[in-house]
Amino acid sequence: MKILVPVKRVIDYNVKPRVKMDGTGVDLANVKMSMNPFDEIAVEEAIRLKEKGVATEIIAVSIGEQKAQETLRTALAMGADRAILVVSETEVEPLGVAKILAKIVAEEGPGMVILGKQAIDDDSNQVGQMLAALTGRPQGTFASKIEIDGDSIKVTREVDGGLETVSLKSPAIVTTDLRLNEPRYASLPNIMKAKSKPLAQKTPADYGVDVTPRLKTLKVAEPPKRSAGVKVADVDELVAKLKAMGVAA
């Protein structure tokens, strides 16, 4: 089985984002960037499936600016076999990403596409579902466990009421949740080997996809700062203040 793993370059999850002074977006100047954590989990799961003999080839894909090569090299160092970078210097919205991935799926014919359930920069949680709709493939979202037996893919997914298990027939689309696995660190020898692994470069035009933005960001603002708390002498004073705020009946 060939596995396709889309990955995204985002602000490192340890970094606190800063909003631009003019409110037009997030300031990315001199900010550490890394692979989206959910996508890193997807890469790890694909590698584990290959180690079990289920997968034969892992293809990492990223859509973004030239600097996304670093993210793909990380995926290659972790264990992916080759990579495809679809270069776009403008931000590609989820629908555009899904359309490009659908073209790559048609070209590569993977038995499974596994990707993070969402990116931590926009939190859209849309690409996996849109890709399933565009390709007509079954989908298993928010996977906390994946079991493969032949062309059957059993996905245990986290839902509000607990766990739900769905059975999909390959080829399928799967999105990962946090508890699926713990990604490995790339070793130095593998980082060196990654430099010689194939990394093809394409553009959205090569796939005949129009990535013109359909959405417009009006304003980006930081959440309001939390006001300081107030100490009360006793329960009666607390109840009185809550009533004044309209909290208590």
GIZI-V837327 format. One line per field, one symbol per residue. psi: psi as a letter, one per 20 degrees, with the letter a starting at -180 (. if undefined). burial: # if it has 9 or more other ideal C-beta (glycine too) atoms within 8 Angstrom, else .. A space follows every 50 residues. Layout:
psi->???
burial->???
//
This chain:
psi->ppppopqqprppiipoqpqqhijiapojpkppqapphhhhhggghgghhh hijgqhqpoppqoarhiihgghhghhhhiqhrqpoopoiqpprgggghgg hhghghghlqhppprqhrqigikglhggggggghikqqqoqlpippppoc jpopppqprhjcqppqpqpqqrppqqrhjgaoqrppqghhhghhhiqpoq prrhhhjkpokppiqpogqpqqqqqpqqrppqhahghghghhghijgq.
burial->############......##.....##...#.################## ....#.########...#############.#######...######### #####..#.########.###....#######.##.#.######.#.#.. .#######.....#...#.#.######..#..#..#...##.##..#.#. .#.#..#.#.#........#................###.###......
//
